[in-house]
Amino acid sequence: MKHEGHFSLKICYIIETYTYMTNYFFRFSLCFLVLACQGNTVPQFRVHPSDSNVRLSQDIFYEKVLPTMAGKKLMLATNPSGIGTNPKKIISSFEKHKIRLEHLIGLEHGFLGLEEEFSQTPVTMDSTFNRPLYHIYRIKDSELRELVKEVDYVLFDVQDVGMRCYTYLSVLKRLMDALKNTKTKLIVLDHIHVAMHLPPMGEKMNPKHLNFAGEFPSLLITGMTTGESAIFYNKEYLKESVDLVVIPVEGYKRGMYFEDTGIPWTTPSPNLPMVDSARNYLSLVLLEGVNVSVGRGTQAPFVYFGAPWMTNPEELASKLSTLGNKSYYFSTVYFKPTFGPHKGKICSGLRMNLVRPDYDPMLLAYELIRLMKETYPNDFKWSKGSVNHWVDQLWGSDHFRTAINEGKTYSEFHNTYLSEETNENKRIKPYLMY
C-alpha cells in the first residue's frame, strides 16, 4: 500500500509539473506575440513620401502645362519651396521647350530663401539664371506693370503657411494688381499648408495699420491655400480681370493634416526650417510684437522664445500648462539668437513642444502674451516702430493689444470679432478647391 501511495504522488507531481510548464509556455508565447505586435505598431509621426497619394502641383505643371508654353516668355516668382528647389530642372525644361525666362521676382527672403533681411536695392542680378531679380517690395507699381506686360506668363510657386502676415500673399496680390486687364496669363501652382484644418481666424487689416505683411484682404489666418486666395482675390476684388490658371494639388482632402499627406517639407524661409516651426508660427508670430526673441538665428526658430529678462521661466510655463487640452506644453530653454531682438545675448525662455496640431493658435497667442505681461510687469513691453506698434501691424488693428492692456479674457476679446470670422467663412467657401 505504501508503494501504491508513492506511485500516486509521483503521477500527481508529473501532471502538475506538465500543467505548470504548459501554462508557462503559453504565457511566454503570448507575451512574445504581444511584444512582436508592438514592435510592428511603432507610432508613425508622418506619412513617408513613397506612400503618399498626393500629387504635387509642380509635377502636374511639368507634365501637362509646361509643354503648352513652348516658345513663350516667362516671369518667375519662386524659391526652394517650389520649383526653385531644382534650378537645373527649370533651365533644362525651359531650354527643351524654348521658353525664355525674362525676369525673376524676388520674394522677401530672396530666390534661394536664405536672406534674413529685405534687399536694399530694387534689382539685383541672379547668378543661377543670369537674369535680373526684381524685388517686388522695392519697385514701383507702375514699373511692375510694365515688366509683366513684357512676358506671356507669370508663374507663381511658393509654399505659404495660411497667414496674411506671411508676406508671400502680399507678393501675389501685387502681381495680380499689375496683371489686371493685361494679356499676360498668371499661373499659380498650389500648395498644402499647415493651417489647412483651420477656418478664417482673426480680424481684417485696418487701413491705418496697412503694411507689406498685411496687404492681402483676408483675416489673419486666411482659411485658404495660395491658389484659393488667388481665385478669391481675382473674383472679389479684380472682377476676374486677371487671366488666371491655378494648378491644384491632386489627391488631397481638406482636413488632412500636412503630416498625413506625405508631402516633404521644403523650407520656404530661413526661420521655418521644420513643420513644427511653421505650426508654432501660427501663434508665436504675434510674439514679434513684444520685446522677446522668437529664436530667429537659432537652431529652433519659432520653437524657442525668450529674453535676458525672462528669469524663472518655469513660472510662465506653469501658467500656460492649463491651455490647449494637452496639444502642446512648454519647457525651459537657454539660447543665443544671432538675428533680431537680443541678438548675441543669452536668453532664458521657453520651448514650445507640439503634441497635436489641433490647437487654437489665436487663443494661445493671446493667453501667452497676456500671461507674459502679467508675470513680468516691469520688463514686458510692446515693441513699436516709428508710427505703429508691431503687433498692431501683424493683427491688423490695435484691438489685440488694447484688449490685453485692459485685462479682458480671451472669450471677451474673441466675441468682439466672432461675427467677422463667421461671415468670412461663408464668403470664401465658393473658392475652396479641396
Sine and cosine of phi, psi and omega as CSV:
sin_phi,cos_phi,sin_psi,cos_psi,sin_omega,cos_omega
0.00,0.00,-0.57,0.82,0.02,-1.00
-0.90,0.44,-0.65,0.76,0.00,-1.00
-0.90,0.44,-0.66,0.75,0.00,-1.00
-0.89,0.46,-0.61,0.79,0.01,-1.00
-0.90,0.43,-0.70,0.71,0.03,-1.00
-0.88,0.47,-0.65,0.76,-0.02,-1.00
-0.89,0.46,-0.66,0.75,0.01,-1.00
-0.90,0.43,-0.66,0.75,0.02,-1.00
-0.89,0.45,-0.63,0.78,0.02,-1.00
-0.90,0.45,-0.67,0.74,0.01,-1.00
-0.88,0.48,-0.71,0.70,0.00,-1.00
-0.88,0.47,-0.66,0.75,-0.02,-1.00
-0.89,0.45,-0.68,0.73,0.01,-1.00
-0.89,0.46,-0.67,0.74,0.00,-1.00
-0.91,0.42,-0.70,0.71,0.00,-1.00
-0.89,0.45,-0.67,0.74,0.01,-1.00
-0.89,0.45,-0.68,0.73,0.01,-1.00
-0.88,0.47,-0.69,0.72,0.00,-1.00
-0.89,0.46,-0.69,0.73,0.00,-1.00
-0.88,0.47,-0.72,0.69,-0.02,-1.00
-0.90,0.43,-0.61,0.79,0.01,-1.00
-0.90,0.43,-0.72,0.70,0.02,-1.00
-0.90,0.44,-0.65,0.76,0.02,-1.00
-0.88,0.47,-0.73,0.68,-0.01,-1.00
-0.88,0.47,-0.63,0.77,0.01,-1.00
-0.90,0.44,-0.71,0.70,-0.01,-1.00
-0.91,0.41,-0.65,0.76,0.02,-1.00
-0.89,0.46,-0.69,0.72,0.01,-1.00
-0.90,0.44,-0.65,0.76,0.00,-1.00
-0.90,0.44,-0.69,0.72,0.03,-1.00
-0.88,0.47,-0.66,0.75,0.01,-1.00
-0.88,0.48,-0.69,0.73,0.01,-1.00
-0.90,0.43,-0.67,0.75,0.01,-1.00
-0.88,0.47,-0.72,0.69,0.01,-1.00
-0.90,0.44,-0.64,0.77,0.02,-1.00
-0.89,0.45,-0.66,0.75,0.02,-1.00
-0.91,0.42,-0.65,0.76,0.02,-1.00
-0.89,0.46,-0.57,0.82,0.03,-1.00
-0.90,0.44,-0.41,0.91,-0.01,-1.00
-1.00,-0.09,0.02,1.00,-0.01,-1.00
-0.84,-0.54,0.64,0.77,0.09,-1.00
-0.88,0.47,0.72,-0.69,-0.02,-1.00
-0.81,0.58,0.72,-0.70,0.00,-1.00
-0.97,-0.25,0.90,-0.43,-0.09,-1.00
-0.97,0.26,-0.52,0.86,-0.01,-1.00
-0.41,-0.91,0.30,-0.95,0.01,-1.00
-0.98,0.19,0.71,-0.71,0.06,-1.00
-0.94,0.33,0.65,-0.76,-0.01,-1.00
-0.80,0.60,-0.53,0.84,-0.01,-1.00
-0.94,0.34,-0.30,0.95,0.02,-1.00
-0.98,-0.19,0.08,1.00,-0.09,-1.00
-0.97,0.25,0.62,-0.78,0.11,-0.99
-0.97,-0.23,0.16,0.99,-0.02,-1.00
-0.99,-0.16,0.71,-0.70,0.02,-1.00
-0.94,-0.34,0.79,-0.61,-0.07,-1.00
-0.95,0.32,0.50,-0.87,0.01,-1.00
-0.91,0.42,-0.52,0.86,-0.02,-1.00
-0.93,0.36,-0.52,0.85,0.06,-1.00
-0.92,0.40,-0.65,0.76,0.04,-1.00
-0.92,0.40,-0.61,0.79,0.01,-1.00
-0.88,0.48,-0.78,0.63,-0.04,-1.00
-0.89,0.45,-0.60,0.80,-0.07,-1.00
-0.98,0.20,-0.71,0.71,-0.19,-0.98
-0.94,-0.35,-0.52,0.85,-0.13,-0.99
-1.00,-0.09,-0.71,0.71,-0.06,-1.00
-0.81,0.58,-0.69,0.73,0.00,-1.00
-0.86,0.50,-0.44,0.90,0.00,-1.00
-0.97,0.22,-0.15,0.99,-0.04,-1.00
-0.99,-0.17,0.19,0.98,-0.08,-1.00
-0.81,0.59,0.74,-0.67,0.07,-1.00
0.98,0.19,0.10,0.99,-0.07,-1.00
-0.98,-0.17,0.22,-0.98,0.04,-1.00
-0.99,-0.16,0.58,-0.81,-0.15,-0.99
-0.68,-0.73,0.59,-0.80,0.23,-0.97
-0.93,-0.36,0.70,-0.72,-0.12,-0.99
-0.85,-0.52,0.79,-0.62,0.12,-0.99
-0.87,-0.50,0.96,-0.27,-0.03,-1.00
-0.38,-0.92,0.07,-1.00,0.13,-0.99
-0.38,-0.92,-0.10,-0.99,-0.07,-1.00
-0.89,0.45,-0.06,1.00,0.10,-1.00
-1.00,0.05,-0.08,1.00,0.06,-1.00
-0.82,-0.57,-0.58,-0.82,0.01,-1.00
-0.92,0.39,-0.24,0.97,0.06,-1.00
-0.90,0.44,-0.18,0.98,0.06,-1.00
-0.93,0.36,-0.28,0.96,-0.02,-1.00
-0.70,-0.72,0.96,0.28,-0.03,-1.00
-0.84,0.54,-0.55,0.83,0.00,-1.00
-0.89,0.45,-0.62,0.79,0.03,-1.00
-0.92,0.38,-0.63,0.78,0.06,-1.00
-0.86,0.51,-0.77,0.64,-0.05,-1.00
-0.88,0.48,-0.75,0.66,-0.05,-1.00
-0.92,0.38,-0.63,0.77,0.01,-1.00
-0.93,0.38,-0.65,0.76,0.01,-1.00
-0.92,0.40,-0.64,0.77,0.02,-1.00
-0.91,0.42,-0.64,0.77,0.00,-1.00
-0.86,0.50,-0.64,0.77,-0.05,-1.00
-0.98,-0.19,0.19,0.98,0.05,-1.00
0.82,0.57,0.66,0.76,0.09,-1.00
-1.00,-0.02,0.76,-0.65,-0.07,-1.00
-0.98,-0.18,0.89,-0.45,0.06,-1.00
-0.99,0.13,0.95,-0.33,-0.08,-1.00
-1.00,0.03,-0.75,0.66,-0.10,-0.99
-0.66,-0.75,0.42,-0.91,0.17,-0.99
-0.90,-0.43,0.58,-0.82,0.09,-1.00
-0.98,-0.21,0.82,-0.58,0.00,-1.00
-1.00,0.04,0.88,-0.48,0.09,-1.00
-0.98,0.19,0.00,-1.00,-0.08,-1.00
-0.82,0.58,-0.63,0.78,-0.12,-0.99
-0.97,-0.25,0.31,0.95,0.08,-1.00
0.99,0.14,0.15,-0.99,-0.07,-1.00
-0.89,0.45,-0.59,0.80,-0.01,-1.00
-1.00,0.01,-0.04,1.00,0.04,-1.00
0.93,0.36,0.45,0.89,-0.11,-0.99
-0.94,-0.35,-0.21,0.98,-0.12,-0.99
-0.99,0.16,0.76,-0.65,0.03,-1.00
-0.98,0.19,-0.54,0.84,-0.09,-1.00
-0.88,-0.47,0.33,-0.94,0.06,-1.00
-0.90,0.44,0.55,-0.84,0.11,-0.99
-0.90,0.43,0.62,-0.78,-0.02,-1.00
-1.00,0.05,-0.20,0.98,0.00,-1.00
-0.89,-0.45,0.53,-0.85,-0.06,-1.00
-0.92,0.40,-0.55,0.84,-0.09,-1.00
-0.70,-0.72,0.71,-0.70,0.14,-0.99
-0.76,-0.65,0.23,-0.97,0.03,-1.00
-0.98,-0.18,0.84,-0.54,0.00,-1.00
-0.98,0.17,0.78,-0.62,-0.07,-1.00
-0.98,0.22,-0.42,0.91,-0.04,-1.00
-0.94,0.35,-0.73,0.69,-0.07,-1.00
-0.96,-0.28,-0.13,0.99,-0.07,-1.00
0.82,0.58,0.73,0.68,0.01,-1.00
-0.73,-0.68,0.45,-0.89,0.03,-1.00
-0.92,0.40,0.67,-0.74,0.01,-1.00
-0.93,-0.37,0.94,-0.34,-0.05,-1.00
-1.00,-0.05,0.86,-0.51,-0.02,-1.00
-1.00,0.07,0.95,-0.30,-0.24,-0.97
-0.90,0.44,-0.40,0.91,0.01,-1.00
-0.99,0.11,-0.05,1.00,0.01,-1.00
-0.93,-0.37,-0.45,0.90,-0.06,-1.00
-1.00,0.03,0.41,-0.91,-0.02,-1.00
-0.97,0.25,0.44,-0.90,0.01,-1.00
-0.86,0.51,-0.63,0.78,-0.01,-1.00
-0.91,0.41,-0.59,0.80,0.04,-1.00
-0.93,0.38,-0.65,0.76,0.02,-1.00
-0.89,0.45,-0.65,0.76,-0.01,-1.00
-0.89,0.46,-0.62,0.78,0.04,-1.00
-0.92,0.39,-0.60,0.80,0.00,-1.00
-0.91,0.42,-0.71,0.71,-0.04,-1.00
-0.93,0.38,-0.42,0.91,0.02,-1.00
-0.95,0.31,-0.31,0.95,-0.05,-1.00
-0.99,0.14,-0.15,0.99,-0.06,-1.00
-0.84,-0.54,0.26,-0.97,0.05,-1.00
-1.00,0.02,-0.51,0.86,-0.05,-1.00
-0.68,-0.73,0.58,-0.82,0.25,-0.97
-0.91,-0.42,0.83,-0.56,-0.02,-1.00
-0.95,-0.32,0.84,-0.54,-0.03,-1.00
-0.89,-0.46,0.87,-0.50,-0.08,-1.00
-0.50,-0.87,1.00,-0.05,0.07,-1.00
-0.60,-0.80,0.46,-0.89,0.09,-1.00
-0.98,0.20,0.74,-0.67,0.10,-0.99
-0.90,-0.43,-0.05,-1.00,-0.01,-1.00
-0.84,-0.55,0.15,0.99,0.05,-1.00
0.99,0.16,0.37,0.93,0.00,-1.00
-0.82,-0.58,0.63,-0.78,0.02,-1.00
-0.88,0.48,-0.61,0.79,-0.09,-1.00
-0.96,0.26,-0.17,0.99,0.10,-0.99
-0.99,0.15,0.93,-0.37,-0.38,-0.92
-0.92,0.39,-0.10,0.99,-0.02,-1.00
-0.91,0.42,-0.47,0.88,0.08,-1.00
-0.94,0.35,-0.54,0.84,0.07,-1.00
-0.92,0.40,-0.61,0.79,0.06,-1.00
-0.89,0.46,-0.71,0.70,0.02,-1.00
-0.86,0.52,-0.70,0.71,0.00,-1.00
-0.88,0.48,-0.72,0.70,-0.01,-1.00
-0.89,0.46,-0.63,0.77,0.05,-1.00
-0.90,0.44,-0.69,0.72,-0.03,-1.00
-0.92,0.39,-0.61,0.79,0.07,-1.00
-0.88,0.47,-0.64,0.77,0.00,-1.00
-0.94,0.33,-0.50,0.87,-0.05,-1.00
-0.99,0.11,-0.15,0.99,-0.07,-1.00
-0.83,0.56,0.80,-0.59,0.04,-1.00
0.87,0.50,0.54,0.84,0.14,-0.99
-0.94,-0.35,0.14,-0.99,0.02,-1.00
-1.00,0.01,-0.08,1.00,-0.03,-1.00
-0.98,0.21,0.73,-0.68,-0.03,-1.00
-1.00,-0.07,0.66,-0.75,0.08,-1.00
-0.98,-0.20,0.81,-0.59,0.08,-1.00
-0.91,-0.41,0.85,-0.52,0.02,-1.00
-0.93,-0.37,0.85,-0.53,0.10,-0.99
-1.00,0.01,0.87,-0.49,-0.14,-0.99
-0.99,0.16,0.38,-0.92,0.00,-1.00
-0.69,-0.73,0.50,-0.87,0.16,-0.99
-1.00,-0.02,0.74,-0.67,-0.03,-1.00
-0.88,-0.47,0.00,-1.00,-0.15,-0.99
-0.98,0.17,-0.14,0.99,-0.02,-1.00
-0.95,-0.32,0.40,0.92,-0.07,-1.00
-0.90,0.44,-0.40,0.92,-0.04,-1.00
-1.00,0.07,-0.05,1.00,-0.08,-1.00
-0.97,-0.23,0.62,-0.78,0.12,-0.99
-0.98,0.19,0.06,-1.00,0.11,-0.99
-0.85,0.53,0.70,-0.72,-0.06,-1.00
-0.65,-0.76,0.54,-0.84,0.03,-1.00
0.99,-0.13,-0.37,-0.93,-0.03,-1.00
-0.85,-0.53,0.25,-0.97,0.09,-1.00
-0.98,0.20,0.22,-0.97,-0.03,-1.00
-0.98,0.18,0.81,-0.58,0.16,-0.99
-0.97,0.24,0.78,-0.62,-0.03,-1.00
-0.78,0.62,-0.47,0.88,0.01,-1.00
-0.88,0.48,-0.47,0.88,-0.07,-1.00
-0.95,-0.32,0.25,0.97,-0.08,-1.00
-0.87,0.50,0.71,-0.71,0.01,-1.00
-0.42,-0.91,0.12,-0.99,-0.07,-1.00
-0.86,0.50,-0.47,0.88,0.01,-1.00
-1.00,0.04,0.28,0.96,-0.02,-1.00
-0.50,-0.87,0.42,0.91,-0.09,-1.00
-0.98,0.21,-0.49,0.87,-0.07,-1.00
-0.95,0.31,0.75,-0.67,-0.11,-0.99
-0.98,0.19,0.96,0.29,0.01,-1.00
-0.65,-0.76,0.07,-1.00,0.18,-0.98
-0.96,0.29,0.12,-0.99,-0.06,-1.00
-0.84,0.54,-0.76,0.65,0.19,-0.98
-0.99,-0.10,0.87,-0.50,-0.23,-0.97
-0.97,0.26,-0.52,0.85,-0.11,-0.99
0.97,0.22,0.14,0.99,-0.06,-1.00
-0.72,-0.70,0.39,-0.92,0.19,-0.98
-0.99,0.17,0.07,-1.00,0.06,-1.00
-0.88,0.48,-0.71,0.71,-0.01,-1.00
-0.90,0.43,-0.67,0.74,0.04,-1.00
-0.90,0.43,-0.61,0.79,0.04,-1.00
-0.89,0.45,-0.63,0.78,0.02,-1.00
-0.90,0.43,-0.70,0.71,0.02,-1.00
-0.89,0.46,-0.70,0.72,0.02,-1.00
-0.86,0.51,-0.77,0.63,-0.06,-1.00
-0.91,0.41,-0.63,0.78,-0.01,-1.00
-0.90,0.45,-0.64,0.77,-0.04,-1.00
-0.98,0.17,-0.75,0.67,-0.15,-0.99
-0.98,0.20,-0.48,0.88,-0.13,-0.99
-0.85,-0.53,-0.40,0.92,-0.07,-1.00
-0.92,-0.40,0.09,1.00,0.02,-1.00
0.80,0.60,0.61,0.79,0.02,-1.00
0.83,0.56,0.59,0.81,-0.01,-1.00
-0.99,0.11,-0.07,1.00,0.08,-1.00
-0.98,-0.20,0.75,-0.66,0.08,-1.00
-0.97,0.24,1.00,-0.09,-0.20,-0.98
-0.93,-0.37,0.71,-0.71,0.15,-0.99
-0.79,-0.61,0.83,-0.56,0.06,-1.00
-0.94,-0.34,0.81,-0.59,0.05,-1.00
-0.99,-0.11,0.95,-0.30,-0.07,-1.00
-0.98,0.20,0.27,-0.96,0.18,-0.98
-0.98,0.20,0.68,-0.74,-0.02,-1.00
-0.99,-0.16,0.61,-0.79,0.09,-1.00
1.00,0.03,0.10,1.00,0.01,-1.00
-0.99,-0.14,0.66,-0.75,0.09,-1.00
-0.88,-0.47,0.78,-0.63,-0.04,-1.00
-0.83,0.55,0.69,-0.73,-0.06,-1.00
0.95,-0.33,-0.39,0.92,0.10,-1.00
-0.92,0.39,0.75,-0.66,0.09,-1.00
-0.96,0.27,0.43,-0.90,-0.06,-1.00
-0.81,0.59,-0.66,0.75,-0.04,-1.00
-0.91,0.42,-0.35,0.94,-0.01,-1.00
-1.00,0.10,-0.16,0.99,-0.09,-1.00
-1.00,0.08,-0.43,0.90,-0.11,-0.99
0.99,0.17,0.12,0.99,0.05,-1.00
-0.97,0.23,0.81,-0.59,0.05,-1.00
-0.92,0.40,0.61,-0.80,0.08,-1.00
-0.99,0.17,0.84,-0.55,0.06,-1.00
-0.91,-0.41,0.86,-0.51,-0.15,-0.99
-0.84,0.54,0.89,-0.45,-0.02,-1.00
-1.00,0.07,-0.31,0.95,0.01,-1.00
-0.35,-0.94,0.33,-0.94,-0.16,-0.99
-0.84,0.55,-0.50,0.87,-0.13,-0.99
-0.97,-0.23,0.24,0.97,0.16,-0.99
-0.82,-0.58,0.87,0.49,-0.09,-1.00
-0.97,0.26,-0.33,0.95,-0.08,-1.00
-0.78,-0.63,0.35,-0.94,0.08,-1.00
-0.87,0.50,-0.63,0.77,0.01,-1.00
-0.87,0.48,-0.63,0.78,0.05,-1.00
-0.88,0.48,-0.68,0.73,-0.01,-1.00
-0.92,0.39,-0.65,0.76,0.03,-1.00
-0.91,0.42,-0.70,0.71,0.01,-1.00
-0.91,0.42,-0.53,0.85,0.00,-1.00
-0.82,0.57,-0.54,0.84,-0.05,-1.00
-0.83,0.55,-0.46,0.89,0.04,-1.00
-0.91,-0.42,-0.68,0.73,-0.11,-0.99
-0.94,0.34,-0.27,0.96,0.02,-1.00
-0.86,0.51,-0.50,0.87,0.00,-1.00
-0.95,0.32,-0.24,0.97,0.13,-0.99
-0.92,0.39,-0.28,0.96,0.05,-1.00
-0.94,0.33,-0.11,0.99,0.07,-1.00
-1.00,-0.07,0.07,1.00,0.03,-1.00
-0.78,-0.63,0.14,-0.99,-0.16,-0.99
-1.00,0.08,0.81,0.58,0.11,-0.99
-0.79,-0.61,0.31,-0.95,0.15,-0.99
-1.00,0.00,0.64,-0.77,0.10,-1.00
-0.98,-0.20,0.41,0.91,0.08,-1.00
0.99,0.14,0.25,0.97,0.06,-1.00
-0.88,0.48,0.72,-0.70,-0.02,-1.00
0.98,0.18,0.31,0.95,0.13,-0.99
-0.88,-0.47,-0.02,-1.00,0.03,-1.00
-0.97,0.23,-0.10,0.99,-0.05,-1.00
-0.60,-0.80,0.89,0.45,0.05,-1.00
-0.91,0.42,0.59,-0.80,-0.05,-1.00
0.84,0.54,0.38,0.92,0.22,-0.97
-0.86,-0.52,-0.72,0.70,0.12,-0.99
-1.00,0.03,0.55,-0.83,0.24,-0.97
-0.44,-0.90,0.55,-0.84,-0.03,-1.00
0.17,-0.99,-0.16,-0.99,-0.03,-1.00
-0.32,-0.95,0.34,-0.94,0.05,-1.00
-0.86,0.51,-0.47,0.88,-0.03,-1.00
-1.00,0.08,-0.08,1.00,-0.05,-1.00
-0.99,0.12,0.93,0.36,0.02,-1.00
-0.97,0.24,0.43,-0.90,-0.01,-1.00
0.78,0.63,0.84,0.55,0.00,-1.00
-0.91,0.42,-0.26,0.96,0.04,-1.00
-0.86,0.51,-0.54,0.84,0.00,-1.00
-0.90,0.43,-0.69,0.72,0.03,-1.00
-0.91,0.40,-0.65,0.76,0.03,-1.00
-0.87,0.49,-0.64,0.77,0.01,-1.00
-0.90,0.44,-0.66,0.75,0.02,-1.00
-0.91,0.42,-0.55,0.83,-0.03,-1.00
-0.98,0.19,-0.23,0.97,-0.14,-0.99
-0.93,0.38,-0.30,0.95,0.00,-1.00
-1.00,0.09,-0.10,1.00,-0.07,-1.00
-1.00,-0.04,0.35,-0.94,0.25,-0.97
0.99,0.15,-0.01,1.00,0.01,-1.00
0.79,0.62,0.67,0.74,0.03,-1.00
0.90,0.44,0.44,0.90,0.11,-0.99
-0.98,0.22,-0.31,0.95,-0.01,-1.00
-0.38,-0.92,0.24,-0.97,0.14,-0.99
-0.51,-0.86,0.24,-0.97,-0.06,-1.00
-0.85,-0.53,0.70,-0.72,0.06,-1.00
-0.80,-0.59,0.40,-0.92,-0.08,-1.00
-0.97,0.24,0.45,-0.89,-0.05,-1.00
-0.40,-0.92,0.44,-0.90,0.16,-0.99
-0.86,-0.50,0.63,-0.77,-0.01,-1.00
-0.40,-0.92,0.27,-0.96,0.02,-1.00
-0.78,-0.63,0.98,-0.21,-0.02,-1.00
-0.93,0.36,0.56,-0.83,0.05,-1.00
-0.96,-0.29,0.11,0.99,0.00,-1.00
-0.45,-0.90,0.54,-0.84,0.09,-1.00
0.99,0.13,-0.31,-0.95,-0.04,-1.00
-0.83,0.56,0.65,-0.76,0.04,-1.00
0.89,0.46,0.49,0.87,0.02,-1.00
-0.81,0.59,0.77,-0.63,0.06,-1.00
0.98,0.21,0.04,1.00,-0.01,-1.00
-0.96,-0.28,0.51,-0.86,0.06,-1.00
-0.97,0.23,0.83,-0.55,0.00,-1.00
-0.93,-0.36,0.68,-0.74,0.21,-0.98
-0.98,-0.20,0.56,-0.83,-0.06,-1.00
-0.04,-1.00,-0.52,-0.85,-0.08,-1.00
-0.79,-0.62,0.41,-0.91,0.12,-0.99
-0.92,-0.38,0.78,-0.62,0.06,-1.00
-1.00,0.06,0.89,-0.47,0.00,-1.00
-0.96,-0.27,0.91,-0.41,-0.06,-1.00
-1.00,0.07,0.80,-0.60,0.04,-1.00
-0.98,-0.18,-0.72,0.69,0.04,-1.00
-0.69,-0.73,0.50,-0.87,-0.04,-1.00
-0.99,0.13,-0.08,1.00,-0.14,-0.99
-1.00,0.00,0.83,0.56,0.03,-1.00
-0.93,-0.36,0.30,-0.96,0.00,-1.00
-1.00,-0.03,0.96,-0.27,-0.09,-1.00
-0.93,0.37,-0.51,0.86,0.00,-1.00
-0.94,0.34,-0.66,0.75,0.06,-1.00
-0.87,0.48,-0.73,0.68,-0.02,-1.00
-0.89,0.46,-0.71,0.70,-0.02,-1.00
-0.85,0.52,-0.71,0.70,-0.04,-1.00
-0.91,0.41,-0.77,0.64,-0.05,-1.00
-0.92,0.39,-0.60,0.80,0.00,-1.00
-0.88,0.48,-0.75,0.66,-0.03,-1.00
-0.95,0.32,-0.61,0.79,0.04,-1.00
-0.88,0.48,-0.72,0.69,-0.02,-1.00
-0.94,0.33,-0.53,0.85,0.06,-1.00
-0.90,0.43,-0.69,0.73,0.04,-1.00
-0.90,0.43,-0.63,0.78,0.01,-1.00
-0.93,0.38,-0.64,0.77,-0.08,-1.00
-0.98,0.22,-0.55,0.83,-0.05,-1.00
-0.82,-0.57,0.90,0.44,-0.10,-0.99
-0.89,0.45,-0.46,0.89,-0.05,-1.00
-1.00,0.03,-0.29,0.96,-0.08,-1.00
-0.93,-0.36,-0.51,0.86,-0.03,-1.00
-0.90,0.44,0.68,-0.73,0.07,-1.00
-0.57,-0.82,0.55,-0.83,0.17,-0.99
-0.99,0.15,0.81,-0.59,0.00,-1.00
-0.96,0.27,0.61,-0.79,-0.07,-1.00
-0.71,-0.71,0.65,-0.76,0.12,-0.99
-1.00,0.04,-0.34,-0.94,-0.03,-1.00
-0.93,0.36,-0.42,0.91,-0.04,-1.00
-0.84,-0.54,-0.85,0.52,-0.13,-0.99
-0.93,-0.36,0.33,-0.94,0.19,-0.98
-0.95,0.32,0.61,-0.80,-0.07,-1.00
-0.90,0.44,-0.61,0.80,-0.03,-1.00
-0.92,0.40,-0.50,0.87,0.05,-1.00
-0.91,0.40,-0.60,0.80,0.00,-1.00
-0.95,0.30,-0.48,0.87,0.07,-1.00
-0.97,0.23,-0.75,0.66,-0.05,-1.00
-0.95,0.31,-0.59,0.81,0.00,-1.00
0.92,-0.40,-0.18,0.98,0.03,-1.00
-0.32,-0.95,0.01,-1.00,0.04,-1.00
-1.00,0.01,0.12,0.99,-0.09,-1.00
-0.89,0.45,-0.67,0.74,-0.02,-1.00
-0.87,0.49,-0.76,0.65,-0.06,-1.00
-0.92,0.39,-0.73,0.69,-0.05,-1.00
-0.92,0.38,-0.54,0.84,0.03,-1.00
-0.89,0.45,-0.66,0.75,0.04,-1.00
-0.93,0.38,-0.69,0.73,0.02,-1.00
-0.88,0.48,-0.54,0.84,-0.02,-1.00
-1.00,0.08,-0.04,1.00,0.06,-1.00
0.98,0.21,0.39,0.92,0.01,-1.00
-0.96,0.28,0.54,-0.84,0.12,-0.99
-0.96,0.28,0.27,-0.96,0.03,-1.00
-0.89,0.45,-0.63,0.78,0.00,-1.00
-0.87,0.49,-0.68,0.74,0.04,-1.00
-0.88,0.47,-0.69,0.72,0.01,-1.00
-0.92,0.39,-0.72,0.69,-0.05,-1.00
-0.88,0.48,-0.59,0.81,-0.01,-1.00
-0.89,0.45,-0.36,0.93,-0.02,-1.00
-0.96,0.28,-0.35,0.94,0.00,-1.00
-0.77,-0.64,0.20,0.98,-0.01,-1.00
-0.85,0.52,-0.66,0.75,0.00,-1.00
-0.91,0.42,-0.52,0.85,0.04,-1.00
-0.92,0.40,-0.64,0.77,0.05,-1.00
-0.91,0.42,-0.69,0.72,0.00,-1.00
-0.87,0.49,-0.71,0.70,-0.01,-1.00
-0.91,0.41,-0.64,0.77,-0.01,-1.00
-0.93,0.38,-0.59,0.81,0.04,-1.00
-0.87,0.49,-0.66,0.75,0.05,-1.00
-0.94,0.35,-0.61,0.79,-0.09,-1.00
-0.91,0.42,-0.62,0.79,-0.10,-1.00
-1.00,0.05,-0.24,0.97,-0.10,-1.00
-0.80,0.60,-0.66,0.75,0.00,-1.00
-0.88,0.47,-0.26,0.97,-0.10,-1.00
-0.97,-0.24,-0.01,1.00,-0.03,-1.00
-0.99,0.16,0.76,-0.65,-0.08,-1.00
-0.99,-0.14,-0.22,0.98,-0.09,-1.00
-0.85,-0.52,0.00,0.00,0.00,0.00
